[in-house]
């Protein structure tokens, strides 16, 4: 800690089709109000698909605990999203990445 992703900020993500067979659904969030609201709105769907979460911007272990509390019972880990950002052309989060799509 802190975990920082220089390439990504909270914002709007343009959805698109991808082809990544076998990829476990993955979501990227940060410690911010946009991510909190998104997790509230999408939480049931994320849990249903057993999506794994990465917190790509978080300052302290205490703040990570707060972010985890936004979606209890989900696997949410701190990790830089710089490589994913570069590979997938992502500049913003929150975002859901599935085997077939990138969406917000």
C-alpha positions as CSV (number, residue, x, y, z in Angstrom):
1,X,0.0,0.0,0.0
2,X,-0.6,2.4,-1.4
3,X,-1.8,0.8,-4.7
4,X,-1.8,3.3,-7.6
5,X,-2.7,2.8,-11.2
6,X,-1.3,5.8,-13.1
7,X,-3.0,4.9,-16.3
8,X,-6.6,4.8,-14.9
9,X,-9.0,7.2,-13.2
10,X,-12.7,7.0,-12.3
11,X,-14.8,7.7,-15.4
12,X,-16.9,6.4,-18.2
13,X,-15.9,3.3,-20.0
14,X,-16.9,2.6,-23.6
15,X,-18.2,-1.0,-23.8
16,X,-16.9,-3.3,-26.4
17,X,-16.7,-6.9,-27.5
18,X,-13.6,-8.9,-26.7
19,X,-12.5,-12.5,-27.3
20,X,-10.9,-13.9,-24.2
21,X,-12.2,-17.5,-23.7
22,X,-11.7,-18.9,-20.3
23,X,-11.2,-15.5,-18.6
24,X,-12.8,-15.4,-15.2
25,X,-15.0,-12.3,-14.9
26,X,-13.0,-9.5,-13.4
27,X,-13.9,-6.1,-12.2
28,X,-11.7,-3.1,-11.5
29,X,-12.6,-0.4,-8.9
30,X,-11.0,2.2,-6.8
31,X,-11.5,3.9,-3.5
32,X,-13.9,6.5,-4.8
33,X,-17.6,7.4,-4.8
34,X,-18.1,6.3,-8.5
35,X,-16.8,2.8,-7.7
36,X,-18.9,2.6,-4.5
37,X,-22.1,3.5,-6.4
38,X,-21.2,1.1,-9.3
39,X,-20.7,-1.8,-6.8
40,X,-24.0,-1.0,-5.1
41,X,-25.8,-1.1,-8.5
42,X,-23.9,-4.1,-10.0
43,X,-23.2,-6.1,-6.9
44,X,-25.8,-8.8,-7.3
45,X,-24.7,-9.5,-10.9
46,X,-21.0,-9.5,-10.0
47,X,-21.7,-12.0,-7.2
48,X,-23.8,-14.2,-9.5
49,X,-21.1,-14.5,-12.1
50,X,-18.4,-15.0,-9.3
51,X,-16.4,-12.0,-10.6
52,X,-13.1,-11.3,-8.9
53,X,-12.3,-7.7,-8.0
54,X,-9.1,-5.7,-8.2
55,X,-8.9,-2.4,-6.3
56,X,-6.5,-0.4,-8.6
57,X,-6.3,2.8,-6.6
58,X,-6.4,2.6,-2.7
59,X,-4.2,4.4,-0.2
60,X,-4.2,2.3,3.0
61,X,-5.2,-1.1,4.4
62,X,-8.0,0.6,6.2
63,X,-9.4,2.1,3.0
64,X,-9.1,-1.3,1.3
65,X,-11.3,-2.8,4.1
66,X,-13.9,-0.1,3.4
67,X,-13.9,-0.9,-0.3
68,X,-14.2,-4.6,0.5
69,X,-17.2,-3.7,2.7
70,X,-19.0,-2.3,-0.4
71,X,-19.3,-5.8,-1.8
72,X,-19.2,-8.3,1.1
73,X,-18.4,-12.0,0.3
74,X,-16.6,-11.1,-2.9
75,X,-12.9,-11.7,-3.5
76,X,-11.5,-8.2,-3.8
77,X,-7.7,-7.7,-3.8
78,X,-5.4,-4.6,-4.2
79,X,-3.4,-4.6,-7.5
80,X,-2.1,-2.1,-9.9
81,X,-4.1,-2.1,-13.1
82,X,-1.4,-0.5,-15.3
83,X,-0.7,-3.7,-17.3
84,X,-4.4,-4.5,-17.8
85,X,-4.9,-0.8,-18.8
86,X,-2.2,-1.0,-21.4
87,X,-3.2,-4.4,-22.8
88,X,-7.0,-3.6,-23.0
89,X,-6.8,0.1,-23.8
90,X,-8.6,1.1,-20.6
91,X,-8.3,4.5,-19.1
92,X,-11.2,4.5,-16.6
93,X,-12.9,2.3,-14.0
94,X,-15.2,0.9,-12.6
95,X,-15.3,-1.7,-15.3
96,X,-16.3,-5.4,-15.7
97,X,-14.2,-7.6,-18.0
98,X,-15.7,-10.9,-19.1
99,X,-14.6,-13.4,-21.7
100,X,-16.8,-11.7,-24.3
101,X,-17.0,-8.0,-23.3
102,X,-15.7,-5.0,-21.5
103,X,-18.6,-3.0,-19.9
104,X,-19.5,-0.6,-17.3
